[in-house]
Amino acid sequence: MNMDEYISEYAETLEEAIDYAQNNATFAVKNVDNYLYYLADVYSTSVIPGGCLGDL
């Protein structure tokens, strides 16, 4: 992985996105799926108490 790249697709699954968030913050902030899961949870929190991701 090249640190000079912009946001890209580094992980496909929720498990991979969580792994980046827990163990590799450098790439978590560059992975598009991390943003998508975050946005979905933030939006759903305003609609569903606790959000849509449940207990991870």
N, CA, C and O atoms as a Tinker XYZ file with bonds, in Angstrom:
   224  protein
     1  N      0.827000   -1.178000    0.000000    73     2
     2  CA     0.000000    0.000000    0.000000    64     1     3
     3  C      0.873000    1.244000    0.000000    63     2     4     5
     4  O      1.879000    1.330000    0.705000    81     3
     5  N      0.470000    2.164000   -0.784000    73     3     6
     6  CA     1.233000    3.397000   -0.936000    64     5     7
     7  C      0.593000    4.498000   -0.101000    63     6     8     9
     8  O     -0.595000    4.779000   -0.255000    81     7
     9  N      1.366000    5.124000    0.781000    73     7    10
    10  CA     0.832000    6.161000    1.668000    64     9    11
    11  C      0.500000    7.452000    0.924000    63    10    12    13
    12  O     -0.132000    8.337000    1.499000    81    11
    13  N      0.905000    7.584000   -0.329000    73    11    14
    14  CA     0.627000    8.796000   -1.093000    64    13    15
    15  C     -0.741000    8.761000   -1.779000    63    14    16    17
    16  O     -1.168000    9.752000   -2.371000    81    15
    17  N     -1.418000    7.628000   -1.699000    73    15    18
    18  CA    -2.712000    7.490000   -2.360000    64    17    19
    19  C     -3.809000    8.182000   -1.566000    63    18    20    21
    20  O     -3.649000    8.480000   -0.382000    81    19
    21  N     -4.911000    8.429000   -2.231000    73    19    22
    22  CA    -6.087000    9.001000   -1.591000    64    21    23
    23  C     -6.967000    7.881000   -1.069000    63    22    24    25
    24  O     -6.542000    6.727000   -1.002000    81    23
    25  N     -8.190000    8.219000   -0.701000    73    23    26
    26  CA    -9.120000    7.204000   -0.220000    64    25    27
    27  C     -9.271000    6.135000   -1.298000    63    26    28    29
    28  O     -9.423000    6.440000   -2.481000    81    27
    29  N     -9.226000    4.876000   -0.865000    73    27    30
    30  CA    -9.278000    3.774000   -1.809000    64    29    31
    31  C     -9.966000    2.579000   -1.157000    63    30    32    33
    32  O    -10.412000    2.654000   -0.012000    81    31
    33  N    -10.044000    1.493000   -1.890000    73    31    34
    34  CA   -10.679000    0.266000   -1.427000    64    33    35
    35  C     -9.591000   -0.698000   -0.956000    63    34    36    37
    36  O     -8.982000   -1.404000   -1.759000    81    35
    37  N     -9.356000   -0.717000    0.356000    73    35    38
    38  CA    -8.342000   -1.607000    0.918000    64    37    39
    39  C     -8.964000   -2.827000    1.576000    63    38    40    41
    40  O     -8.304000   -3.858000    1.706000    81    39
    41  N    -10.213000   -2.731000    1.990000    73    39    42
    42  CA   -10.901000   -3.826000    2.666000    64    41    43
    43  C    -12.293000   -3.971000    2.067000    63    42    44    45
    44  O    -12.896000   -2.993000    1.623000    81    43
    45  N    -12.792000   -5.192000    2.060000    73    43    46
    46  CA   -14.103000   -5.456000    1.474000    64    45    47
    47  C    -15.168000   -5.729000    2.530000    63    46    48    49
    48  O    -16.303000   -5.273000    2.394000    81    47
    49  N    -14.818000   -6.463000    3.572000    73    47    50
    50  CA   -15.819000   -6.917000    4.534000    64    49    51
    51  C    -15.829000   -6.049000    5.786000    63    50    52    53
    52  O    -14.893000   -5.292000    6.042000    81    51
    53  N    -16.899000   -6.173000    6.558000    73    51    54
    54  CA   -16.997000   -5.455000    7.827000    64    53    55
    55  C    -15.874000   -5.884000    8.764000    63    54    56    57
    56  O    -15.306000   -5.051000    9.471000    81    55
    57  N    -15.549000   -7.176000    8.776000    73    55    58
    58  CA   -14.484000   -7.677000    9.646000    64    57    59
    59  C    -13.142000   -7.033000    9.298000    63    58    60    61
    60  O    -12.374000   -6.674000   10.191000    81    59
    61  N    -12.859000   -6.888000    8.006000    73    59    62
    62  CA   -11.612000   -6.236000    7.587000    64    61    63
    63  C    -11.605000   -4.762000    7.970000    63    62    64    65
    64  O    -10.577000   -4.240000    8.403000    81    63
    65  N    -12.730000   -4.093000    7.817000    73    63    66
    66  CA   -12.821000   -2.681000    8.186000    64    65    67
    67  C    -12.616000   -2.496000    9.683000    63    66    68    69
    68  O    -11.943000   -1.557000   10.109000    81    67
    69  N    -13.194000   -3.389000   10.482000    73    67    70
    70  CA   -13.006000   -3.325000   11.936000    64    69    71
    71  C    -11.554000   -3.589000   12.292000    63    70    72    73
    72  O    -10.999000   -2.931000   13.172000    81    71
    73  N    -10.929000   -4.555000   11.609000    73    71    74
    74  CA    -9.517000   -4.844000   11.860000    64    73    75
    75  C     -8.648000   -3.623000   11.581000    63    74    76    77
    76  O     -7.745000   -3.317000   12.360000    81    75
    77  N     -8.909000   -2.927000   10.487000    73    75    78
    78  CA    -8.174000   -1.687000   10.206000    64    77    79
    79  C     -8.397000   -0.660000   11.309000    63    78    80    81
    80  O     -7.450000   -0.019000   11.766000    81    79
    81  N     -9.636000   -0.503000   11.734000    73    79    82
    82  CA    -9.944000    0.492000   12.767000    64    81    83
    83  C     -9.235000    0.174000   14.076000    63    82    84    85
    84  O     -8.814000    1.085000   14.789000    81    83
    85  N     -9.100000   -1.107000   14.399000    73    83    86
    86  CA    -8.476000   -1.497000   15.660000    64    85    87
    87  C     -6.958000   -1.570000   15.581000    63    86    88    89
    88  O     -6.279000   -1.260000   16.560000    81    87
    89  N     -6.412000   -1.969000   14.441000    73    87    90
    90  CA    -4.986000   -2.293000   14.369000    64    89    91
    91  C     -4.165000   -1.468000   13.390000    63    90    92    93
    92  O     -2.936000   -1.520000   13.434000    81    91
    93  N     -4.805000   -0.709000   12.508000    73    91    94
    94  CA    -4.050000    0.023000   11.501000    64    93    95
    95  C     -4.787000    1.313000   11.142000    63    94    96    97
    96  O     -5.346000    1.442000   10.052000    81    95
    97  N     -4.778000    2.250000   12.064000    73    95    98
    98  CA    -5.523000    3.497000   11.878000    64    97    99
    99  C     -5.057000    4.270000   10.650000    63    98   100   101
   100  O     -5.832000    5.024000   10.062000    81    99
   101  N     -3.805000    4.091000   10.260000    73    99   102
   102  CA    -3.278000    4.789000    9.091000    64   101   103
   103  C     -4.091000    4.460000    7.849000    63   102   104   105
   104  O     -4.404000    5.353000    7.061000    81   103
   105  N     -4.439000    3.192000    7.662000    73   103   106
   106  CA    -5.212000    2.797000    6.488000    64   105   107
   107  C     -6.713000    2.841000    6.741000    63   106   108   109
   108  O     -7.494000    2.916000    5.792000    81   107
   109  N     -7.130000    2.796000    8.001000    73   107   110
   110  CA    -8.563000    2.902000    8.301000    64   109   111
   111  C     -9.114000    4.230000    7.806000    63   110   112   113
   112  O    -10.240000    4.287000    7.311000    81   111
   113  N     -8.338000    5.293000    7.934000    73   111   114
   114  CA    -8.818000    6.608000    7.489000    64   113   115
   115  C     -8.720000    6.775000    5.977000    63   114   116   117
   116  O     -9.200000    7.771000    5.437000    81   115
   117  N     -8.106000    5.814000    5.287000    73   115   118
   118  CA    -7.998000    5.873000    3.826000    64   117   119
   119  C     -8.895000    4.849000    3.134000    63   118   120   121
   120  O     -8.989000    4.834000    1.907000    81   119
   121  N     -9.552000    3.997000    3.914000    73   119   122
   122  CA   -10.386000    2.948000    3.338000    64   121   123
   123  C    -11.822000    3.438000    3.190000    63   122   124   125
   124  O    -12.444000    3.844000    4.172000    81   123
   125  N    -12.341000    3.403000    1.992000    73   123   126
   126  CA   -13.677000    3.930000    1.707000    64   125   127
   127  C    -14.758000    3.191000    2.491000    63   126   128   129
   128  O    -15.734000    3.813000    2.911000    81   127
   129  N    -14.614000    1.890000    2.699000    73   127   130
   130  CA   -15.640000    1.147000    3.431000    64   129   131
   131  C    -15.718000    1.565000    4.893000    63   130   132   133
   132  O    -16.798000    1.534000    5.482000    81   131
   133  N    -14.592000    1.958000    5.492000    73   131   134
   134  CA   -14.645000    2.466000    6.860000    64   133   135
   135  C    -15.541000    3.704000    6.925000    63   134   136   137
   136  O    -16.328000    3.853000    7.860000    81   135
   137  N    -15.424000    4.580000    5.943000    73   135   138
   138  CA   -16.277000    5.769000    5.886000    64   137   139
   139  C    -17.739000    5.383000    5.683000    63   138   140   141
   140  O    -18.625000    5.946000    6.326000    81   139
   141  N    -17.992000    4.434000    4.802000    73   139   142
   142  CA   -19.375000    4.039000    4.524000    64   141   143
   143  C    -20.048000    3.419000    5.742000    63   142   144   145
   144  O    -21.201000    3.730000    6.040000    81   143
   145  N    -19.326000    2.532000    6.458000    73   143   146
   146  CA   -19.886000    1.947000    7.676000    64   145   147
   147  C    -20.113000    3.021000    8.735000    63   146   148   149
   148  O    -21.129000    3.003000    9.430000    81   147
   149  N    -19.181000    3.946000    8.859000    73   147   150
   150  CA   -19.325000    5.040000    9.825000    64   149   151
   151  C    -20.550000    5.897000    9.492000    63   150   152   153
   152  O    -21.362000    6.195000   10.367000    81   151
   153  N    -20.675000    6.288000    8.231000    73   151   154
   154  CA   -21.814000    7.116000    7.826000    64   153   155
   155  C    -23.144000    6.395000    8.036000    63   154   156   157
   156  O    -24.118000    7.006000    8.478000    81   155
   157  N    -23.189000    5.107000    7.722000    73   155   158
   158  CA   -24.419000    4.336000    7.921000    64   157   159
   159  C    -24.778000    4.271000    9.396000    63   158   160   161
   160  O    -25.949000    4.397000    9.755000    81   159
   161  N    -23.785000    4.075000   10.255000    73   159   162
   162  CA   -24.059000    3.990000   11.685000    64   161   163
   163  C    -24.482000    5.336000   12.258000    63   162   164   165
   164  O    -25.406000    5.401000   13.069000    81   163
   165  N    -23.816000    6.409000   11.845000    73   163   166
   166  CA   -24.181000    7.742000   12.337000    64   165   167
   167  C    -25.599000    8.095000   11.907000    63   166   168   169
   168  O    -26.383000    8.598000   12.711000    81   167
   169  N    -25.931000    7.838000   10.653000    73   167   170
   170  CA   -27.285000    8.133000   10.164000    64   169   171
   171  C    -28.322000    7.286000   10.904000    63   170   172   173
   172  O    -29.346000    7.797000   11.356000    81   171
   173  N    -28.043000    5.989000   11.019000    73   171   174
   174  CA   -29.033000    5.108000   11.636000    64   173   175
   175  C    -29.208000    5.388000   13.122000    63   174   176   177
   176  O    -30.274000    5.118000   13.675000    81   175
   177  N    -28.186000    5.920000   13.777000    73   175   178
   178  CA   -28.305000    6.254000   15.193000    64   177   179
   179  C    -29.377000    7.307000   15.413000    63   178   180   181
   180  O    -30.018000    7.338000   16.464000    81   179
   181  N    -29.571000    8.165000   14.431000    73   179   182
   182  CA   -30.624000    9.173000   14.564000    64   181   183
   183  C    -32.009000    8.584000   14.294000    63   182   184   185
   184  O    -33.021000    9.197000   14.632000    81   183
   185  N    -32.054000    7.393000   13.684000    73   183   186
   186  CA   -33.324000    6.756000   13.355000    64   185   187
   187  C    -33.615000    5.581000   14.301000    63   186   188   189
   188  O    -34.744000    5.409000   14.759000    81   187
   189  N    -32.576000    4.773000   14.586000    73   187   190
   190  CA   -32.709000    3.570000   15.407000    64   189   191
   191  C    -31.815000    3.720000   16.638000    63   190   192   193
   192  O    -30.611000    3.922000   16.485000    81   191
   193  N    -32.357000    3.629000   17.839000    73   191   194
   194  CA   -31.500000    3.713000   19.029000    64   193   195
   195  C    -30.395000    2.652000   18.985000    63   194   196   197
   196  O    -30.683000    1.467000   18.823000    81   195
   197  N    -29.149000    3.067000   19.128000    73   195   198
   198  CA   -28.023000    2.140000   19.091000    64   197   199
   199  C    -27.412000    1.958000   17.722000    63   198   200   201
   200  O    -26.372000    1.310000   17.603000    81   199
   201  N    -28.015000    2.502000   16.690000    73   199   202
   202  CA   -27.459000    2.393000   15.346000    64   201   203
   203  C    -27.793000    1.073000   14.688000    63   202   204   205
   204  O    -28.499000    0.244000   15.263000    81   203
   205  N    -27.284000    0.876000   13.477000    73   203   206
   206  CA   -27.628000   -0.321000   12.707000    64   205   207
   207  C    -26.579000   -1.421000   12.811000    63   206   208   209
   208  O    -26.838000   -2.558000   12.416000    81   207
   209  N    -25.396000   -1.101000   13.337000    73   207   210
   210  CA   -24.347000   -2.115000   13.401000    64   209   211
   211  C    -24.476000   -3.007000   14.626000    63   210   212   213
   212  O    -23.826000   -4.051000   14.697000    81   211
   213  N    -25.299000   -2.618000   15.588000    73   211   214
   214  CA   -25.491000   -3.438000   16.779000    64   213   215
   215  C    -24.244000   -3.481000   17.635000    63   214   216   217
   216  O    -23.435000   -2.553000   17.625000    81   215
   217  N    -24.094000   -4.566000   18.376000    73   215   218
   218  CA   -22.918000   -4.740000   19.236000    64   217   219
   219  C    -21.830000   -5.449000   18.449000    63   218   220   221
   220  O    -21.989000   -6.604000   18.055000    81   219
   221  N    -20.738000   -4.762000   18.225000    73   219   222
   222  CA   -19.628000   -5.392000   17.509000    64   221   223
   223  C    -18.726000   -5.979000   18.521000    63   222   224
   224  O    -17.706000   -6.572000   18.169000    81   223
